[in-house]
Amino acid sequence: MDNLEDKITSEQLIDLVNNKKYQEIRDLFVKYPEIDIAEICNEIDDVTIIITIFRVVKSEFTAELFHNLDQDHQEALIKAMTDKDINTLIGASANDDIVDFLEDMPANLVKRVLQQTTKDDRVVINKLLNYKENTAGSIMTTEYIELLDTTLIQDAISLIRQNGKDAETIYTIFCKDIKRNFLGTVDLDDLIFAQPTQTLNEIMNKDFVTVDVNTDQEEVAQIVKRYDLNAIAVLNDDHKLSGIITIDDVVDIIDKEATEDIAYQAGVSPLQEKYLETPVFKMAFKCIPWLMLLLVLGVFSSMVLSSFQSALALVPILSAFIPAVMDAGGNAGSQTSSVIVRSLALNEFKPKDFFKVLWKEVRIAIITACILAIFAYCWTLIEQYTGLVSYHPGYTDATGVFVYYKDFDLFIAYSKISGLVGITLFTTIILSKVIGCILPLIAKAIHIDPALMSGPFITTIVDVCSLLLYFFICVDIFKIVG
């Protein structure tokens, strides 16, 4: 299918409306996906243009168009639409799609939309709106095909033909008994190839997986992926079918959760709108709270440095390697936390595997730390000998003249500094990788998004620890300063 953006612009679409070329507008919806047309409409500020499109195009197309518009355009359209227009839109929309756009709308617009729904639909929509956000209940749809398990195959096919157009999916049929207990599912291909006189009970899948209305949406996505499902049943406490979640909803969940994880790992609150549609001040305030928190946490690093001012004054070269030590530790911790967070998101292990994961990360940390410590020792020696880092150690003789070290004495002096950096890196990397492993696992265990315990947060903690180790080794082990 062609990409609409390569064929038509918002100006050309406006021109079609103004010149009343309604058939050409209808043809666009036959030729291009509604989401592509919605992206063009999002560039149009005049809501009357979009209203006209809604009135000349079949509701089966415009309903999908509406749900792909950004929130500002949706609100503007609801305000500008007549009751008849809203009634047409609602009639062509699935209940879960209605809930999606009502969740973010002002109360007065929500009330106006609900007034145009039928009594039965209003009950369902209000029920969906009252489920806790980001749970299976809040994202499920109530428009699906549910049949008695005693239904004959030929009757089931007939019922699907009658009601299938209004269902979210016809590829999975949900079966119940006369008491409305959920019994299993039937795939469309099994239905087609079955004998007309068989019942659904004879061919249905009784080894099924379900989720509860209160199951977290991320867990729902993991279950659907694990079992390769097109749709999954959502049950209430009485084991009755409350709704279903289809694969297209799961794709949206995965996209949303991945976006949140990336934002948290970068120390930014997740955006609710697209980047270009988010106001500058709103973007700024997404970053400011995290930066303020990290700035406050950074006071601990300042406290460590201030406690060792005298050491830095006596041997200024010590300050030259502080950034390298802190950066290496922070980077090592962030690497580990990123791997752990992603593995948790993919459900590759659970918090109960804590010690197994920790032991693996400790071994990785030791190998990494050994190699980097040796490299750091050699590299800092090169830096000092070549003058990349200026350091000229020596002593004051009996006459008060400062004498620079040479040969072996110079090597010993340089080696002390290089050894300090190497040993600090060794301990810091092990510590940072352990912290990077533990914090996300703890967060998952207490039902906090593990992504919050990564990136800048871990870096700030590791910075303080690396400074303490650096000066402890410097003063108490190497005796570089007293």
N, C-alpha and C positions, 0 to 999 in steps of 0.2 A: 504494500500500500504506500502511496506517495506521501511525502511529508508536506503538510499544508503550508508550513512556513516558507518553503521553497517556491510556492505557487501563488500565494496571495498575502497581502499585507492588511493591517487594520484599516488603512485608508481606502483600500479597494473594497473591503467588506462594507465600510460605511457608504461608499459610492453605490454599491449594489442595493442597499436599503433605501437610500435617498432617491434612487431612480426606479424604485419599485420593481426590481428584477427578482421577483420572489421565486420564480422557478429555478433560477441560477443558484439562489441561496439554498433551496431544497436539495439541489444536486450536490452541493458541497457536503451535506450530511450523508449522502449516499456514498460519496467517493472517499471521504476522509474521516478518521476517528474523531469522536466528539471532544476528546481531550486536546487534540491539536487545534480545533476551532475555539475551544475555551481559552487557550493560551493567547489567541488573537483577540478574543473578546476582552480579556483582562487588560489589554492595552487601550481599550475604548472607554473614555470617561463619560460619554453621553449615554445614560442608561436607557433613554428612549430608543436608541438604535438596537440595543439588545432585546428590549421588550418587543420590538417589531419582529425580530428574528424568532422569538418564542411564539409569536402569534401566527406566523406563516409556515412554521415547520411542525411536523407531527410531534406530539408529546412524547412518543417513545424515544425520540432523539434528544429533545430539549431537556428532558428530565436528567439524562446523563450529562448533558452540557452544563446544566445548573450545578451539579454536584462536583464538577471539575473547575468551576470558577473560584476565584479567591474569595475570602470572607467578606471583604468590603463590597465586592460586586454582588454577592449573594444578598447582603443586607439591603443594598440599594435597590435591587430588583424586588425584594419582598415589599419594601416601602412603596414602590411605584406600581406594583401589580394590582389589578382589581381582584375582588374575591373570586371571580370566575377563573382568572388566570392562576391564582394560587390553588384553587380546587383542581384544575387540570394538572398542574405540576405535581400535587400530592397524589393524585390518582395514578400517575405514571411512575411514581417513585416507590422503592422498597422502604419498609419501615425503618430498617437500620440506617439507610441513607438519610432519611428524614431526621433521625436522631442525631446523626453526625453533624448536620449543619445547624440543628436547633441548639446543640450544647454550647455553642459559642455566641449565640444571638442574644440581644437584649430581651428582657422579659416581655415587653409589649409586642415585639414581633413574634415571639414564641406563642403568645396567646392568640395572636391573629391567625397564625398558621394552624394551630390546633382547632380553632373554630371551624376550619374548612375540612376537617377530617371527619370520618364517620365515628359513631360512638364506640364501636368495637376497636377501630384503629387507634382512637384516642387513648383507650385503656392500655393497649399494647405499647404505644409510644411513651406514655407516662411511666409505665413499668420499666421500660428500657432506660429511660432517663434517670430513674432512681437507683439503678445499680451503681455500685462503687466504680469510679473511673479506673480504666485499664484492667478490668476484669472480663472474663468471658461473657458475663451477662450484659455488659455495657456495649459489646461489639457484635453480639450475635444478631442474626436476623430471624424473624418469626415466619418468614414466607418460604415454606418448604413443602415437599410432598410427603405426607404421613398416611400410611394405609394400614388396615388391619392385616395381621399375618395370615388370616384365612382367605384373603382376597385371591381369586383366580388370576393367573398371569394375563389372560386375555382381558379381564376386567381392569386389571392394573394399568395395562397399556392404554386402554380407553380413557381411564381417569387422568392419566398423564397428558394425553392429548387435550383433554378438556381444561385442565388446570395448570399445565406446565409453563405456559407463558408468564404466569404471575409468580412463579416460584424462582427462588434465587439460583437453584440448580436442579436439573433433572437427572444428573449423572449418578446421584446417590439417592435411593429411596429409603425412607425411615419407617420401620415397622413397629406396630404396637398391638397389644391385646385389647379386649373389650373394656378392661379397666384402665386403659391408657398407659399401662406400663411399657417402657421401651424394651423391645426384644432383640432388635438387630437391624442390619442394613442390607439392601440389595443394590448391586451395581447395575447400571443400565445395560451393559453388554450381557450380563447373566440373564437379565430379564428378557432381552430380545431372543436369545438362543434357547430359552426354556420352552417346554411344551405348554400350549395354551391352557390345558386343563390342570396343570400343576398349581399349587398354591405358593404364595410368597414364603410361607414357613418352610417349604421344602428346599428352597434355593437360597434363603437369606444367610448372611454371614452372622453367626451367633458369637463368634470370637471377636468382639468389637472393643474399641477403646472409646471412652467418653471423657468429658470434663464437667466440672461443677460450675454453676453460675458464678461462683466466687473465685475460680481459678485465675491466677494472674495471666494476662495475655501473652507474656513472654513464654510461660510454660506451655500455653496452648500451641504456640508456634513450634516449639520444640517437639511436642507430641505429634503434630501433623507432619512435620518433617521426618521424624523418626519412623513413622509407620506409612509414609508416602500416601497420605489421604487426600481426596478431593474435597471432603467436607467431614466435620466431626460434630457429633451430637452434644448439646449442652443440657444437662439434667438438673432438676431442682432437688431439694432434700427428699422428696417422695419418690425419686427415681422416675419422674415424669419428664417427658421431653419438653423443654422450655424454648429451645431454639437451636439453630445450627450456626457454625462458623465455616465459611468456605475458603478455598485456597487463595482467592483474591484478597480476602481480609487478612490472611496470614502474611501475604507478601507486604501489605501495608504495615503490619505489626513489626516484621523484621526490619523494614526500612526505618521505622520510627525508633525502634530500640537501638539499632546501629548508630543512628544519628545522635541519640542521647549519649551513648557510650563514648563516641568520638568527642562530643562537647565536654563531657565530664572529665575525660582524660586530658583535655587541653585547659581545664580550669575555667570553663564557660558554661553558663546556664543554657540549656537547649533552646533553640529558636522554635516558635510555634508557627511561624510563617516562612515563606521563601526568603532567601537572603535579600534580594533586591526589593522585596515588598515590606521589609522590616524597617521602621523609622530609625534614623541615626541615633537618637537619644535612647531608644529602646535597646539598640545593639550595645551602646555604651554601658547601660545599666545591667546588661547581662554579664559584663566582664567585671565591673567595679566591685561588687561584693566579694568575689573570689580574690581579686587583687588586694583588697583591704584585709581580708582574712590572712592571706599569705604574708602581707606586710607586717601584720601583728605577730604572726608566728616567726617571722624573720628576726624579731627582737632577740630571740635566744641565740642566734648566731652572733649578733652584735654583743651580747653579754659575754660570750666566750672570748671574742676578740679583745674586748675591753679588759678582760681579766689577765690577758697575756701581753699587754702593751709594753711592759718592761722588756720581755723577751724579744719582741719585735724591734724594739729600739736598740738592743744590744747586737742583735743579728738580723739586720733588715732583709737579708736574702730569704729568710723564712716566709715572708709575705709573698714572694714571687711565685711560690709553688702552691699557695692556698687555693687559687681558682682551679688549677688542674686537678687537685685532690677532690675538691667539692664537686666539680663537673663530672669527673669519672664516677664518683659514688652515686650522684643523682641519675646519671645516664644508665648505670647498671641497674639501679632500682626500678627505673621507668621501663627498661627492657623487660625485666621479669614480670612486673605488674601488668604490662600490656599483654604478654603471653598468657598469664593466668586469667585475666579478665576475659580475653577472647575465648579461651578454653572453657571457662564457666558459661559463657554465652552460648557456646556450641554444645553444652551439656556433656563435655568429654570426661569430666569427673565432677564429684559432688563434695560438699564440705566434709563428709564423713571420710573422704580420702586424704584428709589434712596431712597426716604424718607421712603417707606415701609420697605425696607431692612435695612436702617440705624436705624429705630426705633426698629426693632427686635434685631439688634446687640447691641444696647444700653441696652436693657433689659437683654440680655444674659451677657453683660459685667458687669452690676450691680450685678447680682446674683453671677457670677464668682468672682468678686472683693471682695464682702462681705465675702464669704467663705474663700478665700485665705488670706484676711487681718486678719481675726480672727485666722486662722491657723498660719500665719506668726508671729503674736504677741505671741501666745503660744509657738511656736517653738523657737523663738529667746530668750524668757525667759529661756527655758530649756537649750539652748546653753550656756547662760551666767552663770546660776546657776551650771551647771555641769562642766564648764571649757572648753567645746568644743571650745568656743570663749573666750579668756582670756580678762577679763575686771574687774578691781578692782577700782571702783569709791570711792572718799573720799574728804577730805578737809584738808587744812593746818591750824592748830590751832595757838593760840597767840604766842606760843613758837617757831613756825616755823616747827613743826613736822607734817608730813602728817598722817592723821588719816583715816583709811578705814571705809566706811559706814557699818553698820550692821542692821540686822532685817528690820524694816519698811523703814528706810532711804535707805537701799540697794535695797529693792523692788521698791521704787519710782525711783531710778536711773536706774535700769534695765528696768523698765516699760517705762521710757522716750525713751530709745533706741528702745525697742520693739514696742512702739506706733509709733515712727518715721518710722520704717520699715513697719508696718502694714498700716498706713495711706498713705505712699508713694506708696505701692503696690496697694492699693485701687484706687487711682487716676491714677496711671500709667497704670494699666490693662484696666480701662475704656477708657483712652486716646488712648492706643495702639490698642485696638479692634476697636475703631471708625476710627482711621487712617487706620488700615488694611482693613476696609470696604470701606472707601471713595476713597482711591487712585486707586484700581482696577476699580471701577465704573466710576471714572473720566477718566481713561485711555481708557476704552471701549467707553465712550461717544465721545472722541476726536480721536477715531480710532487708538489707540496705543494698542499693545498687553498687556492685563491686567497682564500677568505673569511677565512683567518687573517691575511692582509695587508691588513686594512681596519679601519674603525671606530676603536676606541681606540688601536690600534697606530700607525696613520698619524697620528692626532691628536697622540700623544705626540712623534713625530719632528718633525712640523711645528711644534709648540710651541717646541721648542729652536731650530729654524731661524729662526722668526719673531722670537724674542727677539734672536738674534745680529744679524739684519738691522736690527731696530729700533734697537739701540744703536750699530751701525756707522754707520747713516745719521745718527743723532743726533750722534755725536761727530766722525766723520771727514768728513761732507759738510755738514751744517747748522751744525756748530760751536755747537750749543745749549749744550753744556758742554765744558770743555776736558779 
